[in-house]
Amino acid sequence: MPIATYNAWLALYIGVGLMVALCAVLAAVKTIYDLRLGLLVLEFSDWRGRVFAVPKLWWRWQINYLSGTPVIMLTAILLAHHLGFATLVDV
């Protein structure tokens, strides 16, 4: 594999990895915001509420995280375009 191809793939993976990390942190912040605002209500009064609290919290985080997927995909495509799609192919 040529060094230019390796560097292009490395840059692409680092860029997408940073976007994924940013999206995960922002999803956590949005989930906490939803809890504080009352959009997500977790019941701890009975056993059923306590059992389902973690899955409800996880589901809300997943929804918030997946709402950032189009931004991650667009960033990856634009970065690949900037690097040059031909550079990403092992020639």
C-alpha positions in Angstrom: 0.0 0.0 0.0 1.5 3.4 -1.0 2.1 5.8 1.9 -0.3 8.4 0.4 -3.1 5.8 0.5 -2.3 4.9 4.1 -2.2 8.5 5.1 -5.5 9.2 3.4 -7.2 6.3 5.1 -5.7 7.3 8.4 -7.0 10.9 8.0 -10.4 9.6 7.1 -10.7 7.3 10.1 -9.4 9.9 12.5 -11.8 12.5 11.2 -14.8 10.2 11.4 -13.7 8.9 14.8 -13.6 12.5 16.1 -17.1 13.2 14.7 -18.4 10.0 16.3 -16.9 11.0 19.7 -18.4 14.5 19.4 -21.8 13.0 18.5 -21.7 10.6 21.5 -20.8 13.4 23.9 -23.5 15.7 22.5 -26.1 12.9 22.7 -25.2 12.4 26.3 -25.6 16.1 27.0 -29.0 16.1 25.1 -30.1 13.1 27.1 -29.3 14.8 30.4 -31.1 17.9 29.1 -34.1 15.8 28.4 -34.0 14.4 31.9 -33.8 17.8 33.5 -36.5 19.4 31.3 -38.9 16.5 32.0 -39.1 15.2 28.4 -37.7 11.9 29.7 -39.3 10.7 32.9 -37.8 7.8 34.7 -40.0 6.2 37.4 -38.2 4.7 40.4 -41.3 4.2 42.6 -41.9 0.5 41.9 -39.7 -2.4 40.7 -41.0 -2.1 37.1 -39.9 1.5 36.8 -36.5 0.7 38.2 -36.0 -2.2 35.8 -37.0 -0.2 32.8 -35.1 3.0 33.8 -31.8 2.0 32.2 -33.3 0.7 28.9 -35.3 3.9 28.6 -32.2 6.0 29.3 -30.2 4.0 26.8 -33.0 4.2 24.1 -33.2 8.0 24.5 -29.4 8.2 24.1 -29.5 6.0 21.0 -32.2 8.2 19.4 -30.2 11.4 20.2 -27.0 9.7 18.9 -28.5 8.4 15.7 -29.9 11.9 14.9 -26.3 12.9 14.3 -25.6 10.1 11.8 -26.4 12.3 8.7 -23.8 14.8 9.9 -21.2 12.1 10.4 -21.9 10.6 6.9 -21.7 14.0 5.2 -18.5 14.8 7.0 -16.9 11.5 5.9 -18.0 12.0 2.3 -16.7 15.6 2.2 -13.4 14.6 3.8 -13.0 11.7 1.3 -13.8 14.1 -1.5 -11.2 16.6 -0.1 -8.6 13.9 0.1 -9.5 12.6 -3.3 -11.4 9.3 -3.8 -8.5 8.1 -6.1 -6.1 8.5 -3.2 -8.2 6.1 -1.1 -7.9 3.4 -3.7 -4.8 1.3 -3.6 -3.2 1.8 -7.0 
